[in-house]
Each structure stands twice: as structure tokens, then as C-alpha cells.
Amino acid sequence: MDIPSFSTLEKLLDFLLQQGIKNGVFPGGAAAVFSGHGRGRIQAITTCGQTRLDEKGTKIDQKTFFDLASLTKPLATTLLMYRLNEQGLLDWKDTYTALSKRKIPSDKKYITIAQLLSHCSGLPAYRPYFELFKPVVEEENKRKLRRLILETSLAYEIGAECRYSDLGFILLGDGIEQITGQSLDILFTEQIAYPLGLDEDLLYLPPSKKKNFSKEKFAATERCRWRNRIIQGEVHDEHCFLMGGVAGHAGLFGTIGGVGRLCSSLLEGWQGRETGSVVSGDMLRQGLTRRYKDRTWCLGFDTPSTTGYTSAGTRLSRKSVGHLGYAGTSFWIDPDSDTVIVLLTNRVHPSRENTKIRQFRPWFHDRVMEFVCPCSGAPRLCTIRPDSHRKN
């Protein structure tokens, strides 16, 4: 489709989000872009659409919380791992056995923290363990889920390839809690969110916190058949729900400003401008480097694929790092153009069967990069087709 010219970044973002709503990609969304630094820095935050499609829906604004889904992996679990490494409490070469201090099956004894973070642990991507449970939060759920994961056979030889795995990050979250003696939600607030002044914009939502928030503050996700209700003000991921809303692979909620500012702080540290960064530049440069030449994963963060489909589009540099969230969220951080792009949506509302975001994401990122850095990448026309059914 032809894109009009825009005088401001805010107007462009509003247009792009409106196109997403018009084409049924998502009911509502929010976008943030930060590019450059110092006096030359440009930034924009825009929101659009509704929290849900029925009469209970309210207008999304900058205070709306989105279920960040798998953005929890890099922004919470991975950053906590970086912090623990800097504090000397662990090393990337340490095994999960040393981290968890539990009895580990022989086939998994030598999986390292680095292998779990870079998704080459041999663990399968996913198993629907939740189907074995009633949709009720109980203290024993976490222990039972950990046992089921550890009893699951490896899908491939450890370190032989990379397969994105929820299971590996569930184990990492459990390991962090074991080595620190604190829950992930408290650690995240104390070590990541609060130091950046983001504790009211980025948070986990265990049952004890739900009473402090009204559902209207949250973008709704799916009509869940297992829980028999539209999910709003509680985590979408079934396994995280069973674990009380706090896990290593999912559970983080955030506003558009909160996610944008956290990602901006990472870019500042990565670039050597460490004011306000919760992780040192040295640690970020170590962690945000590809572990294997022929694979996209760093330690907890992904990079754009050079072959086939990539949600990053064609204009972000190969050095960029980012991540996707199943509920319709994503971020990309590009050190070459000094740019952060965050897109938060509730594309799974009312059903996860809507996969149009797969085509929307690269189109969105290309259009943003054309505006903030016209010389970047190679142009590619990407239209939004109503009949697109590719998987997210």
C-alpha cells in the first residue's frame, strides 16, 4: 500500500496502528520509538484502539498494561541473569544443576546456563502440560511443572542446534529463585524496575497484587477455553497462570512507556552511555552478541534472521537485538541506527487464531525505519492482506 508522507513520527505511528486495527490485526495497540541521543534524539509514543471488543472495552492509553508474554524472557529473566553474573553469583558456564541445587536427570545434568539462555539446551520448545491440571492456582503447581519438564526427553543433542524453548526459561526462572531465595517478581522490581523508576509501569501480577488494579487498566487477551473466560488482568500463558502469574518465560506486564524506557536504558548501556543502565556496558556487549555464527540467538535476546521470514523487517541492522511475545508484543534495539522500536498489541483477543500480526510486524518496522533512518536497509513493499494465515 502507498504510505503518505508524515511531518512527525507520532503521526506516522498513529497511521500504522490505525492500519493494523482497520485490517483486523489487533483490537488495540501502542507503539514507541526512540532514536538518536542527546539534543538530536527524537521520540514518539502513540496508542490506538480498545482494550477489548465488547461493551466492556475502554480506550487504550499510555497507562494501559499489556501482557508482555515472552518479552519476560529477555527483559526480566535474562536481565536478572546478567545482574547475578555481575554480582559473582553465577557464570554462563555453570550448569543448571549448580544453579538449581536439585536432583537433575542424567541427560540434563550438563546443560549450562548459556545454553538455556540461547535456546540450545536440547529441551523441546513446548509441551501442553497445563492440560493435566485444573485451572486453579496451587502451591504445588510449580513443583509439578518443574518435574514434568525435567522428565521430558530431550528433543536433540545439547548444543547441536537452537530451538526456542519456553521450558528452558521456566527452569531458569526456578533456578534464579533457588540461588537468591527470592521470588522473580520481587527480584525484578528491586533490581530492574525500581532503579529505573519503572516499578509502576513494569510488573508481574501475582494474586496478591491483582486487588490493586482494575481490569480496565489491562488490554484483554484471549477467550480461554481452559479457564472459560476472556483473560483480562491476569496472565494469558496457561503455565504461568498455574505458577501464580510469576515465571521465567512469561508473566510480565507493561505499559508502552515502561517497555520503551527499559529498552532505551539497555541501548544506552550497550552504547557506552551508561547513565541509568541497570546492567553494565561490558555485560551487555557480552550478552548481546550472537553465540553462534549460523544462529540468531544471543544470551536471552534474538537477532534478525538473514534468511526467510524475520519480524524485524529489512531495515534494522544485523547487530539489532529483540524479542517477540505471543500475545502480540515485540521490541527491537538497533545500535547502528541508535533506535528502539516497541510494539505492544493484544492480537490474541479474542482468539489466538488471528495471525495477521506476522505480516504486520515487518511492514511496521520497515515503515518506521524509513522515517527515522531513510538510508537504512533495502526497501520492501509489504502489504497487509486479510487472507494472511501464516503462523505467529
C-alpha positions as a Markdown table, in Angstrom:
| # | Residue | x | y | z |
|---|---|---|---|---|
| 1 | Met | 0.0 | 0.0 | 0.0 |
| 2 | Asp | 1.1 | 3.6 | -0.6 |
| 3 | Ile | 2.2 | 5.3 | 2.6 |
| 4 | Pro | 1.5 | 9.1 | 2.9 |
| 5 | Ser | 4.3 | 11.4 | 3.9 |
| 6 | Phe | 4.3 | 12.5 | 7.6 |
| 7 | Ser | 5.7 | 15.5 | 9.2 |
| 8 | Thr | 6.1 | 13.9 | 12.6 |
| 9 | Leu | 6.9 | 10.4 | 13.9 |
| 10 | Glu | 3.7 | 10.5 | 16.1 |
| 11 | Lys | 1.5 | 10.9 | 13.0 |
| 12 | Leu | 3.3 | 8.0 | 11.3 |
| 13 | Leu | 2.9 | 5.7 | 14.3 |
| 14 | Asp | -0.8 | 6.6 | 14.6 |
| 15 | Phe | -1.3 | 5.8 | 10.9 |
| 16 | Leu | 0.4 | 2.5 | 11.2 |
| 17 | Leu | -1.6 | 1.4 | 14.3 |
| 18 | Gln | -4.8 | 2.6 | 12.6 |
| 19 | Gln | -4.0 | 0.4 | 9.6 |
| 20 | Gly | -3.5 | -2.6 | 12.0 |
| 21 | Ile | -6.9 | -2.0 | 13.5 |
| 22 | Lys | -8.5 | -1.4 | 10.2 |
| 23 | Asn | -7.1 | -4.7 | 8.8 |
| 24 | Gly | -8.1 | -6.7 | 11.8 |
| 25 | Val | -4.5 | -7.4 | 13.0 |
| 26 | Phe | -5.4 | -6.4 | 16.6 |
| 27 | Pro | -8.2 | -4.6 | 18.5 |
| 28 | Gly | -5.7 | -2.1 | 20.1 |
| 29 | Gly | -2.1 | -1.3 | 20.3 |
| 30 | Ala | 0.6 | 1.1 | 21.4 |
| 31 | Ala | 3.9 | 2.0 | 19.8 |
| 32 | Ala | 7.1 | 3.8 | 20.9 |
| 33 | Val | 10.2 | 4.8 | 19.0 |
| 34 | Phe | 13.3 | 6.4 | 20.5 |
| 35 | Ser | 16.1 | 7.3 | 18.0 |
| 36 | Gly | 19.4 | 9.1 | 18.5 |
| 37 | His | 20.7 | 10.6 | 21.7 |
| 38 | Gly | 21.4 | 14.0 | 23.2 |
| 39 | Arg | 19.9 | 17.0 | 21.5 |
| 40 | Gly | 19.4 | 15.1 | 18.3 |
| 41 | Arg | 17.2 | 12.5 | 19.9 |
| 42 | Ile | 13.7 | 12.0 | 18.6 |
| 43 | Gln | 11.0 | 10.0 | 20.3 |
| 44 | Ala | 7.3 | 9.3 | 19.9 |
| 45 | Ile | 4.7 | 7.3 | 21.8 |
| 46 | Thr | 1.2 | 6.6 | 20.3 |
| 47 | Thr | -1.8 | 4.5 | 21.4 |
| 48 | Cys | -4.8 | 3.4 | 19.5 |
| 49 | Gly | -7.9 | 1.1 | 19.7 |
| 50 | Gln | -9.7 | -0.7 | 22.5 |
| 51 | Thr | -8.8 | -3.0 | 25.4 |
| 52 | Arg | -11.4 | -5.4 | 24.2 |
| 53 | Leu | -14.1 | -5.7 | 21.5 |
| 54 | Asp | -17.3 | -5.9 | 23.6 |
| 55 | Glu | -19.1 | -3.2 | 25.6 |
| 56 | Lys | -16.6 | -3.6 | 28.4 |
| 57 | Gly | -13.8 | -2.3 | 26.2 |
| 58 | Thr | -12.1 | 1.0 | 27.0 |
| 59 | Lys | -9.8 | 3.2 | 25.1 |
| 60 | Ile | -6.1 | 2.2 | 25.2 |
| 61 | Asp | -3.8 | 5.0 | 26.5 |
| 62 | Gln | -0.3 | 5.3 | 27.8 |
| 63 | Lys | -1.3 | 3.8 | 31.2 |
| 64 | Thr | -2.8 | 0.6 | 29.7 |
| 65 | Phe | -0.9 | -2.5 | 30.7 |
| 66 | Phe | -0.2 | -5.2 | 28.0 |
| 67 | Asp | 0.6 | -8.8 | 28.7 |
| 68 | Leu | 4.2 | -8.8 | 27.5 |
| 69 | Ala | 4.2 | -12.7 | 27.3 |
| 70 | Ser | 7.7 | -13.8 | 26.1 |
| 71 | Leu | 9.2 | -10.4 | 26.4 |
| 72 | Thr | 9.5 | -11.6 | 30.0 |
| 73 | Lys | 12.4 | -13.8 | 28.9 |
| 74 | Pro | 14.8 | -11.0 | 27.9 |
| 75 | Leu | 13.5 | -8.1 | 29.9 |
| 76 | Ala | 13.1 | -9.9 | 33.3 |
| 77 | Thr | 14.8 | -13.4 | 33.4 |
| 78 | Thr | 17.7 | -12.6 | 31.2 |
| 79 | Leu | 18.5 | -9.2 | 32.8 |
| 80 | Leu | 18.3 | -10.8 | 36.2 |
| 81 | Met | 20.8 | -13.4 | 35.0 |
| 82 | Tyr | 23.1 | -10.6 | 33.8 |
| 83 | Arg | 22.8 | -9.0 | 37.2 |
| 84 | Leu | 23.6 | -12.2 | 39.0 |
| 85 | Asn | 26.6 | -12.8 | 36.8 |
| 86 | Glu | 27.9 | -9.3 | 37.6 |
| 87 | Gln | 27.4 | -10.0 | 41.3 |
| 88 | Gly | 29.5 | -13.1 | 41.0 |
| 89 | Leu | 26.7 | -15.5 | 41.9 |
| 90 | Leu | 26.9 | -17.4 | 38.7 |
| 91 | Asp | 28.8 | -17.9 | 35.5 |
| 92 | Trp | 27.5 | -18.7 | 32.0 |
| 93 | Lys | 29.4 | -21.9 | 32.1 |
| 94 | Asp | 27.7 | -23.1 | 35.2 |
| 95 | Thr | 25.3 | -26.0 | 34.8 |
| 96 | Tyr | 21.6 | -25.8 | 35.6 |
| 97 | Thr | 22.4 | -28.4 | 38.2 |
| 98 | Ala | 24.6 | -25.9 | 40.1 |
| 99 | Leu | 22.0 | -23.2 | 39.7 |
| 100 | Ser | 19.0 | -25.1 | 40.9 |
| 101 | Lys | 20.7 | -27.3 | 43.6 |
| 102 | Arg | 18.2 | -30.0 | 42.8 |
| 103 | Lys | 18.5 | -33.6 | 41.7 |
| 104 | Ile | 18.6 | -33.4 | 37.9 |
| 105 | Pro | 18.1 | -36.4 | 35.4 |
| 106 | Ser | 21.4 | -37.6 | 33.9 |
| 107 | Asp | 20.6 | -36.4 | 30.4 |
| 108 | Lys | 20.2 | -32.8 | 31.6 |
| 109 | Lys | 23.0 | -32.6 | 34.2 |
| 110 | Tyr | 25.4 | -30.8 | 32.0 |
| 111 | Ile | 23.1 | -28.2 | 30.4 |
| 112 | Thr | 24.7 | -24.8 | 31.0 |
| 113 | Ile | 23.0 | -21.5 | 31.8 |
| 114 | Ala | 24.3 | -20.1 | 28.5 |
| 115 | Gln | 22.7 | -23.0 | 26.6 |
| 116 | Leu | 19.4 | -22.4 | 28.3 |
| 117 | Leu | 19.6 | -18.6 | 27.6 |
| 118 | Ser | 20.5 | -19.2 | 23.9 |
| 119 | His | 17.9 | -21.9 | 23.4 |
| 120 | Cys | 20.3 | -24.8 | 22.6 |
| 121 | Ser | 19.7 | -26.9 | 25.7 |
| 122 | Gly | 18.1 | -29.8 | 23.8 |
| 123 | Leu | 14.8 | -29.1 | 25.5 |
| 124 | Pro | 11.6 | -29.1 | 23.4 |
| 125 | Ala | 10.0 | -25.8 | 22.5 |
| 126 | Tyr | 6.7 | -26.5 | 24.4 |
| 127 | Arg | 4.5 | -29.1 | 25.9 |
| 128 | Pro | 0.8 | -28.5 | 26.9 |
| 129 | Tyr | 1.4 | -29.7 | 30.5 |
| 130 | Phe | -1.5 | -27.4 | 31.6 |
| 131 | Glu | -4.0 | -29.9 | 30.2 |
| 132 | Leu | -3.1 | -32.2 | 33.1 |
| 133 | Phe | -4.1 | -29.5 | 35.6 |
| 134 | Lys | -7.3 | -27.9 | 36.7 |
| 135 | Pro | -7.3 | -24.1 | 36.1 |
| 136 | Val | -6.6 | -23.3 | 39.7 |
| 137 | Val | -3.5 | -21.7 | 41.3 |
| 138 | Glu | -2.0 | -24.0 | 43.9 |
| 139 | Glu | 1.4 | -24.0 | 45.6 |
| 140 | Glu | 2.2 | -27.5 | 44.3 |
| 141 | Asn | 1.8 | -26.5 | 40.7 |
| 142 | Lys | 5.3 | -25.1 | 40.3 |
| 143 | Arg | 6.9 | -28.2 | 41.7 |
| 144 | Lys | 4.8 | -30.4 | 39.5 |
| 145 | Leu | 5.6 | -28.4 | 36.3 |
| 146 | Arg | 9.3 | -28.5 | 37.1 |
| 147 | Arg | 9.2 | -32.3 | 37.5 |
| 148 | Leu | 7.3 | -32.7 | 34.2 |
| 149 | Ile | 9.9 | -30.6 | 32.3 |
| 150 | Leu | 12.8 | -32.5 | 33.9 |
| 151 | Glu | 11.2 | -35.8 | 33.0 |
| 152 | Thr | 10.6 | -34.8 | 29.4 |
| 153 | Ser | 13.1 | -36.3 | 26.9 |
| 154 | Leu | 15.5 | -34.0 | 25.1 |
| 155 | Ala | 14.5 | -33.2 | 21.6 |
| 156 | Tyr | 18.0 | -33.0 | 20.2 |
| 157 | Glu | 21.6 | -33.2 | 21.3 |
| 158 | Ile | 22.6 | -30.5 | 23.8 |
| 159 | Gly | 24.3 | -27.6 | 21.9 |
| 160 | Ala | 23.7 | -29.1 | 18.5 |
| 161 | Glu | 21.1 | -26.5 | 17.4 |
| 162 | Cys | 18.8 | -23.8 | 18.6 |
| 163 | Arg | 15.2 | -24.4 | 19.3 |
| 164 | Tyr | 13.2 | -21.7 | 21.0 |
| 165 | Ser | 12.0 | -23.1 | 24.3 |
| 166 | Asp | 9.6 | -22.0 | 27.0 |
| 167 | Leu | 10.6 | -25.0 | 29.0 |
| 168 | Gly | 14.2 | -23.8 | 29.3 |
| 169 | Phe | 13.2 | -20.4 | 30.7 |
| 170 | Ile | 10.8 | -21.9 | 33.2 |
| 171 | Leu | 13.8 | -23.8 | 34.6 |
| 172 | Leu | 15.9 | -20.6 | 34.5 |
| 173 | Gly | 13.3 | -18.7 | 36.5 |
| 174 | Asp | 13.2 | -21.5 | 39.0 |
| 175 | Gly | 17.0 | -21.5 | 39.2 |
| 176 | Ile | 17.1 | -17.8 | 39.9 |
| 177 | Glu | 14.6 | -18.2 | 42.8 |
| 178 | Gln | 16.7 | -21.0 | 44.2 |
| 179 | Ile | 20.0 | -19.2 | 44.1 |
| 180 | Thr | 18.7 | -16.0 | 45.5 |
| 181 | Gly | 16.0 | -17.2 | 47.9 |
| 182 | Gln | 13.5 | -14.6 | 46.5 |
| 183 | Ser | 10.7 | -14.8 | 44.0 |
| 184 | Leu | 11.1 | -13.4 | 40.5 |
| 185 | Asp | 8.6 | -10.7 | 40.8 |
| 186 | Ile | 10.3 | -9.2 | 43.9 |
| 187 | Leu | 13.8 | -9.5 | 42.3 |
| 188 | Phe | 12.6 | -7.9 | 39.1 |
| 189 | Thr | 11.1 | -4.9 | 41.0 |
| 190 | Glu | 14.1 | -4.4 | 43.2 |
| 191 | Gln | 16.9 | -4.9 | 40.7 |
| 192 | Ile | 15.4 | -3.8 | 37.4 |
| 193 | Ala | 12.2 | -1.8 | 37.6 |
| 194 | Tyr | 12.7 | 0.3 | 40.7 |
| 195 | Pro | 16.2 | 1.6 | 40.0 |
| 196 | Leu | 14.9 | 2.9 | 36.6 |
| 197 | Gly | 11.8 | 4.4 | 38.2 |
| 198 | Leu | 9.6 | 1.9 | 36.3 |
| 199 | Asp | 8.1 | -0.1 | 39.2 |
| 200 | Glu | 4.6 | 1.3 | 38.3 |
| 201 | Asp | 4.9 | 0.5 | 34.6 |
| 202 | Leu | 6.6 | -2.9 | 34.6 |
| 203 | Leu | 5.4 | -5.6 | 36.9 |
| 204 | Tyr | 4.4 | -9.2 | 37.5 |
| 205 | Leu | 0.8 | -9.7 | 38.6 |
| 206 | Pro | 0.6 | -12.5 | 41.3 |
| 207 | Pro | -2.8 | -12.9 | 43.1 |
| 208 | Ser | -1.7 | -10.7 | 45.9 |
| 209 | Lys | -1.3 | -7.7 | 43.5 |
| 210 | Lys | -4.5 | -8.1 | 41.5 |
| 211 | Lys | -6.6 | -6.4 | 44.1 |
| 212 | Asn | -4.5 | -3.2 | 43.5 |
| 213 | Phe | -5.6 | -2.9 | 39.9 |
| 214 | Ser | -8.9 | -2.8 | 38.0 |
| 215 | Lys | -9.3 | -5.0 | 34.9 |
| 216 | Glu | -9.9 | -1.9 | 32.8 |
| 217 | Lys | -6.3 | -1.0 | 33.1 |
| 218 | Phe | -5.3 | -4.1 | 31.1 |
| 219 | Ala | -5.6 | -4.9 | 27.4 |
| 220 | Ala | -7.7 | -8.2 | 27.2 |
| 221 | Thr | -6.2 | -11.2 | 25.5 |
| 222 | Glu | -7.9 | -14.5 | 24.6 |
| 223 | Arg | -11.2 | -16.1 | 25.4 |
| 224 | Cys | -9.6 | -19.0 | 27.1 |
| 225 | Arg | -11.4 | -22.4 | 26.7 |
| 226 | Trp | -9.4 | -23.9 | 29.6 |
| 227 | Arg | -10.4 | -21.1 | 32.0 |
| 228 | Asn | -13.7 | -20.5 | 30.3 |
| 229 | Arg | -13.4 | -16.7 | 30.3 |
| 230 | Ile | -11.9 | -13.7 | 28.5 |
| 231 | Ile | -8.5 | -13.1 | 30.0 |
| 232 | Gln | -8.0 | -9.6 | 31.3 |
| 233 | Gly | -6.0 | -8.5 | 34.3 |
| 234 | Glu | -4.3 | -11.9 | 34.5 |
| 235 | Val | -1.6 | -13.7 | 32.6 |
| 236 | His | -2.5 | -15.3 | 29.3 |
| 237 | Asp | 0.0 | -18.1 | 29.4 |
| 238 | Glu | -1.5 | -21.2 | 31.0 |
| 239 | His | 1.6 | -22.5 | 32.6 |
| 240 | Cys | 2.5 | -19.1 | 34.1 |
| 241 | Phe | -1.1 | -18.8 | 35.4 |
| 242 | Leu | -0.7 | -22.2 | 37.2 |
| 243 | Met | 2.5 | -20.8 | 38.7 |
| 244 | Gly | 0.7 | -17.8 | 40.3 |
| 245 | Gly | 1.5 | -15.4 | 37.5 |
| 246 | Val | 5.2 | -15.4 | 38.1 |
| 247 | Ala | 7.6 | -17.4 | 35.9 |
| 248 | Gly | 10.8 | -17.2 | 33.9 |
| 249 | His | 9.1 | -17.5 | 30.5 |
| 250 | Ala | 6.1 | -15.2 | 30.9 |
| 251 | Gly | 4.1 | -13.1 | 33.4 |
| 252 | Leu | 5.5 | -9.6 | 32.9 |
| 253 | Phe | 3.0 | -6.8 | 32.2 |
| 254 | Gly | 4.0 | -3.4 | 31.0 |
| 255 | Thr | 2.9 | 0.0 | 29.7 |
| 256 | Ile | 4.3 | 1.3 | 26.4 |
| 257 | Gly | 6.3 | 3.9 | 28.2 |
| 258 | Gly | 7.7 | 1.3 | 30.6 |
| 259 | Val | 8.9 | -1.1 | 28.0 |
| 260 | Gly | 10.3 | 1.7 | 25.8 |
| 261 | Arg | 12.3 | 3.3 | 28.7 |
| 262 | Leu | 13.7 | -0.1 | 29.8 |
| 263 | Cys | 14.8 | -0.9 | 26.2 |
| 264 | Ser | 16.2 | 2.6 | 25.9 |
| 265 | Ser | 18.3 | 2.1 | 29.1 |
| 266 | Leu | 19.7 | -1.1 | 27.6 |
| 267 | Leu | 20.7 | 0.8 | 24.4 |
| 268 | Glu | 22.3 | 3.5 | 26.5 |
| 269 | Gly | 24.4 | 0.9 | 28.3 |
| 270 | Trp | 25.2 | -1.1 | 25.2 |
| 271 | Gln | 26.5 | 2.1 | 23.5 |
| 272 | Gly | 28.7 | 3.0 | 26.5 |
| 273 | Arg | 26.3 | 5.8 | 27.7 |
| 274 | Glu | 25.7 | 4.0 | 31.0 |
| 275 | Thr | 23.7 | 6.7 | 32.9 |
| 276 | Gly | 20.7 | 4.9 | 34.3 |
| 277 | Ser | 21.5 | 1.4 | 33.0 |
| 278 | Val | 20.9 | -1.4 | 35.4 |
| 279 | Val | 23.4 | -3.6 | 33.6 |
| 280 | Ser | 27.0 | -2.6 | 32.7 |
| 281 | Gly | 28.0 | -1.9 | 29.2 |
| 282 | Asp | 30.6 | -4.7 | 29.3 |
| 283 | Met | 27.9 | -7.2 | 30.4 |
| 284 | Leu | 25.5 | -6.1 | 27.7 |
| 285 | Arg | 28.1 | -6.2 | 24.9 |
| 286 | Gln | 28.9 | -9.8 | 26.1 |
| 287 | Gly | 25.3 | -10.9 | 26.3 |
| 288 | Leu | 24.0 | -9.2 | 23.2 |
| 289 | Thr | 26.5 | -10.9 | 20.8 |
| 290 | Arg | 25.4 | -13.9 | 18.8 |
| 291 | Arg | 26.6 | -17.2 | 20.4 |
| 292 | Tyr | 26.9 | -19.0 | 17.0 |
| 293 | Lys | 27.6 | -17.6 | 13.6 |
| 294 | Asp | 24.8 | -19.5 | 11.9 |
| 295 | Arg | 22.1 | -19.0 | 14.5 |
| 296 | Thr | 20.2 | -15.9 | 15.6 |
| 297 | Trp | 20.3 | -16.2 | 19.4 |
| 298 | Cys | 22.4 | -14.2 | 21.9 |
| 299 | Leu | 22.1 | -14.7 | 25.6 |
| 300 | Gly | 18.3 | -14.3 | 26.0 |
| 301 | Phe | 17.8 | -12.0 | 23.1 |
| 302 | Asp | 17.2 | -12.7 | 19.4 |
| 303 | Thr | 18.6 | -11.1 | 16.3 |
| 304 | Pro | 17.2 | -10.6 | 12.8 |
| 305 | Ser | 17.3 | -13.7 | 10.6 |
| 306 | Thr | 19.3 | -13.3 | 7.4 |
| 307 | Thr | 17.2 | -15.9 | 5.6 |
| 308 | Gly | 13.5 | -16.3 | 5.3 |
| 309 | Tyr | 10.9 | -14.5 | 7.4 |
| 310 | Thr | 12.0 | -12.0 | 10.1 |
| 311 | Ser | 9.7 | -9.9 | 12.2 |
| 312 | Ala | 12.3 | -7.1 | 12.2 |
| 313 | Gly | 11.8 | -6.3 | 8.6 |
| 314 | Thr | 14.6 | -5.4 | 6.2 |
| 315 | Arg | 16.0 | -2.2 | 7.6 |
| 316 | Leu | 17.2 | -2.9 | 11.1 |
| 317 | Ser | 20.8 | -3.8 | 11.2 |
| 318 | Arg | 22.2 | -7.3 | 11.8 |
| 319 | Lys | 23.5 | -6.2 | 15.1 |
| 320 | Ser | 20.0 | -5.5 | 16.4 |
| 321 | Val | 18.5 | -7.5 | 19.2 |
| 322 | Gly | 14.9 | -8.0 | 20.1 |
| 323 | His | 12.2 | -10.4 | 21.0 |
| 324 | Leu | 8.6 | -11.3 | 20.3 |
| 325 | Gly | 5.7 | -12.0 | 22.7 |
| 326 | Tyr | 2.9 | -14.4 | 21.7 |
| 327 | Ala | 0.2 | -12.1 | 22.8 |
| 328 | Gly | 1.2 | -9.6 | 20.2 |
| 329 | Thr | 4.2 | -7.7 | 21.7 |
| 330 | Ser | 7.7 | -7.0 | 20.4 |
| 331 | Phe | 10.7 | -4.8 | 20.7 |
| 332 | Trp | 13.9 | -4.2 | 18.7 |
| 333 | Ile | 17.0 | -2.4 | 19.7 |
| 334 | Asp | 19.3 | -1.3 | 16.8 |
| 335 | Pro | 22.8 | 0.0 | 17.9 |
| 336 | Asp | 23.8 | 1.0 | 14.4 |
| 337 | Ser | 20.9 | 3.5 | 14.0 |
| 338 | Asp | 20.7 | 4.1 | 17.8 |
| 339 | Thr | 17.0 | 3.2 | 17.6 |
| 340 | Val | 14.5 | 1.4 | 19.8 |
| 341 | Ile | 11.1 | 0.3 | 18.4 |
| 342 | Val | 8.4 | -1.2 | 20.7 |
| 343 | Leu | 5.1 | -2.5 | 19.5 |
| 344 | Leu | 2.5 | -3.7 | 22.1 |
| 345 | Thr | -0.8 | -5.2 | 20.9 |
| 346 | Asn | -3.5 | -7.6 | 22.1 |
| 347 | Arg | -3.6 | -9.5 | 18.8 |
| 348 | Val | -4.8 | -12.7 | 20.5 |
| 349 | His | -8.1 | -11.0 | 21.5 |
| 350 | Pro | -10.5 | -12.7 | 21.2 |
| 351 | Ser | -8.6 | -15.6 | 19.6 |
| 352 | Arg | -5.1 | -16.8 | 19.0 |
| 353 | Glu | -6.2 | -17.9 | 15.6 |
| 354 | Asn | -5.6 | -14.4 | 14.3 |
| 355 | Thr | -2.0 | -14.5 | 13.0 |
| 356 | Lys | -2.1 | -11.4 | 10.8 |
| 357 | Ile | 0.5 | -9.8 | 13.0 |
| 358 | Arg | 3.1 | -12.0 | 11.4 |
| 359 | Gln | 2.9 | -9.9 | 8.3 |
| 360 | Phe | 2.2 | -6.6 | 10.1 |
| 361 | Arg | 5.4 | -6.6 | 12.2 |
| 362 | Pro | 8.0 | -6.4 | 9.4 |
| 363 | Trp | 5.8 | -3.9 | 7.5 |
| 364 | Phe | 5.6 | -1.8 | 10.6 |
| 365 | His | 9.3 | -1.9 | 11.3 |
| 366 | Asp | 10.3 | -1.0 | 7.7 |
| 367 | Arg | 8.0 | 2.0 | 7.7 |
| 368 | Val | 9.4 | 3.3 | 11.0 |
| 369 | Met | 13.0 | 2.8 | 9.9 |
| 370 | Glu | 12.2 | 4.6 | 6.6 |
| 371 | Phe | 11.2 | 7.6 | 8.7 |
| 372 | Val | 14.0 | 7.7 | 11.3 |
| 373 | Cys | 16.8 | 6.4 | 9.2 |
| 374 | Pro | 16.0 | 6.7 | 5.4 |
| 375 | Cys | 19.4 | 5.3 | 4.4 |
| 376 | Ser | 18.9 | 2.0 | 6.3 |
| 377 | Gly | 18.4 | -1.4 | 4.7 |
| 378 | Ala | 16.8 | -2.2 | 1.4 |
| 379 | Pro | 13.2 | -1.1 | 0.8 |
| 380 | Arg | 10.5 | -3.8 | 0.5 |
| 381 | Leu | 6.8 | -3.3 | -0.1 |
| 382 | Cys | 4.8 | -5.3 | 2.4 |
| 383 | Thr | 1.0 | -5.1 | 2.3 |
| 384 | Ile | -1.4 | -6.4 | 4.8 |
| 385 | Arg | -3.7 | -9.0 | 3.3 |
| 386 | Pro | -6.9 | -10.0 | 5.1 |
| 387 | Asp | -6.3 | -13.6 | 3.9 |
| 388 | Ser | -2.9 | -14.0 | 5.5 |
| 389 | His | -2.9 | -17.0 | 7.8 |
| 390 | Arg | 0.8 | -17.6 | 8.4 |
| 391 | Lys | 1.6 | -18.7 | 12.0 |
| 392 | Asn | 2.8 | -16.2 | 14.5 |
